[in-house]
């Protein structure tokens, strides 16, 4: 049995401090770390924003495959299962900049399905070929780094959610409940919008198609 996971690039929590340190210069790093991770988990779990890809090389006679996530990430859910009956996992080069491999087709429940424990089940007659699995993942509670995508795609949302949490801590010199609640409401709205963008690969709006001359 062989499962190959897409390489995942992370950044240390300290690289997310800049805006927080500007607005809260006297707060300790440990407080930033706690709320950065908590905010990142909320974004990942509510919006399924962080995706990871895995390949299973199915073996005859093996029907069940348990999926995890390396690097201390936790699996939120399985988003899709695709199958290439003619492909061998050992021939796939998994690049750091992931590109959807050709020749894979969506699986229906008569081929493969998954349960709540993130285990893939294959019908006996389909225990061959390669399965491409898209996972939704989240950092663990004790993470000391976050996926690169939080920095490159969701930094403004991450900062807004973290600042909201800090401002909503009661009884502190920096407490500001009204501003914190406004930040938090905008934070939740951003998660919804980014969840749609992630699910649709930002393919929203009208598409103009130009046809050639009809002869």
Buried (B, 14 or more C-beta within 10 A) or exposed (E): EEBBBBBBEBBEBBBBBEBBBEEBEEBEEEBBBBBBBBBBBBBBBBBBBBBBBBBBBBEEEEBEBEBEBEBEBBBBBBBBBBBBBEBEBEEBEBEEEBEEBEEBEEBEEEBBBBEEEBEBBBEEEBBBBBBBBBBBBBBBEEBEBBBBBBBEBBBEBBBBBBBBBBBBBEEEEEEBEEEBEBBBEBBBEBBEEBBEBBBEEEEEEEEEEEEEEEE
